């Protein structure tokens, strides 16, 4: 199939897109919160793949090869985009604020969340992640979010396993600090409100 | 003591990967250390946020494949067009540079000699006759062998006349 597509067979290329687009979409979803951005990134991945088919020698899996292209494409898009400044409590939506409140009150029980609340949490996570580097976002989403082994992250990024571990360590620290700050401000605001009443 | 704090345990690996014994150590310490308690709370909230973030994925729309192939065709067409345009531009540049060269040559050929200063008679002689004065004096007696003498010329002329 790759050979035919390389020779310019459009049907073969369309079959590659059909077969591997769900995987590419899932992977690109780690980086972007908006569907339009995910779709744009996925399209860029396949167009790049078409021009680079000559470099695919068929030794590894097509899926792995496309995943590496997806990672590089998404990281490049994120690198070229302007990074958000630090997220503060005043930037939070009402839903996000409520979600954080509930977590503060109920952090020990971790009760099952409704779908709506999950979306709020995913959105808040995305906003916190946007303040971090694309590399930090990648390792956190893969390792902490999806339980991906360090080896897999090393394989898709081309980094050494020790680099992945160091990157994850630092990213975790940054994420924790960002959330701690939000929670701290929330707590003090809540206390102020209570004392004002 | 810094060693007793548990923040390094929270950062070394994902919270979900920690074993029960490690979690027990963290909980015990977080109970007595306000800083580590805050860190632990934040780590738990972070882990929850990342789980929710990772669970949110998008599936390709049914038209995605068509869109990609259409964009590919568009890009290929624009690449071909731009290649042709580049070729045309290159040809245009070549033709115009040739025209300029021809015009410059024409100028040099027809217009330039008219502007050259008139050479004097002495100069003209020296240009036509490239021999120097010394060469003329020293080579006067050095007559080439194949050159005919005056007498030979006369003999040839008269012999021809008597032959007729």
Interface residues (C-beta under 8 A of the other chain):
Chain A: X10 X13 X14 X17 X18 X21 X22 X24 X25 X26 X28 X29 X30 X33 X35 X38 X39 X42 X43 X46 X47 X50 X100 X103 X104 X107 X110 X113 X118 X119 X121 X122 X124 X125 X126 X128 X129 X140 X141 X142 X143 X144 X145 X146 X147 X169 X172 X173 X175 X176 X177 X179 X180 X183 X184
Chain B: X10 X11 X12 X14 X15 X16 X17 X38 X39 X41 X42 X43 X44 X45 X46 X47 X48 X49 X50 X51 X52 X53 X54 X55 X56 X57 X58 X59 X60 X61 X64 X65 X67 X68 X69 X71 X72 X73 X75
